[in-house]
Amino acid sequence: MNILIVEDESRIAKRIERITRDILGDTLQSLKYANTLHEALRFIENNTLDLILLDLNLNGDNGFDLLTTVVSESFHTIIISAYKNQAITAFEYGVLDFVPKPFNRDRLEQAINRISTKEKITTSTIKFLAVKKRQKVQLIPMEDVLYIKGAGVYTELFLKDGKKELHDKSLEKLEQLLSPSFERIHKSYLVKMAEIKEIIVESGSKYIAELKNGTRIPIGRTKYKSIKEKWF
């Protein structure tokens, strides 16, 4: 795992680094420390990452200025901050976890382990998905997303207006972040359940979810029973 710690207090950064190395052991490939917004952005642009551990107060700079950029990237973000009142907003932007300061090892380990266990955020309040548009970041409201299709290490967002947007996170990572209103109905699809108009059974044990806009999406055989129960 490749990790970037973004924290302006060196004492806390060293503690986070020590605990992280202890938690991950040999699975940790690299760990970098940045104490300014500019240094962190420069590192992100030039390196491959799996996780950022981000403070929201960076020598007077607002960590949200970094967060609105990095949530469009392929990696996960965990906030470590004393600003507990910012937790809901952070989750709305799509962070994996919010660890309030002061923190202990167990709480940080719980957050980091969410990546390897692929634990879903059951209380997700995510309101946006960030996509890169002409070297800028555009926030797509979740209410505009009908379904999401896996496209290798990326995903395709299909919107109410018929448009399609490419997102840098994989389907597995987005599944962790999205609210229960979205279900993984197939290995390649996440669908907003409220958009399903009908569940169709075709010959050859083929299962189809027909959306309100007429789109037909396959349902995995192993998922059919649970999806039907949740839909009803």
Number of C-alpha atoms within 10 A of each C-alpha: 15 16 22 23 23 27 27 21 13 12 10 13 19 14 12 21 19 12 17 19 16 13 18 14 10 9 10 14 11 12 16 13 21 20 18 17 22 11 12 20 15 11 15 14 9 8 9 14 18 15 20 24 24 26 28 24 20 17 13 10 14 13 20 18 11 18 21 18 17 23 24 23 20 19 20 26 24 23 26 25 22 17 15 13 10 15 18 14 14 23 23 17 22 27 24 27 23 25 22 19 14 9 13 12 14 11 12 21 15 13 16 21 13 16 18 8 8 13 15 19 19 11 11 20 18 20 17 20 24 24 23 16 11 7 7 10 16 16 17 16 13 18 11 14 23 24 23 25 21 21 16 11 13 19 22 20 22 18 18 12 9 10 9 13 16 19 24 20 25 19 23 18 21 23 21 21 26 27 19 17 12 19 18 22 24 19 14 18 22 24 22 21 20 12 19 20 15 15 19 13 13 9 6 6 8 13 19 20 24 17 20 13 12 11 14 16 21 18 24 18 12 10 15 19 12 10 19 14 8 9 14 5
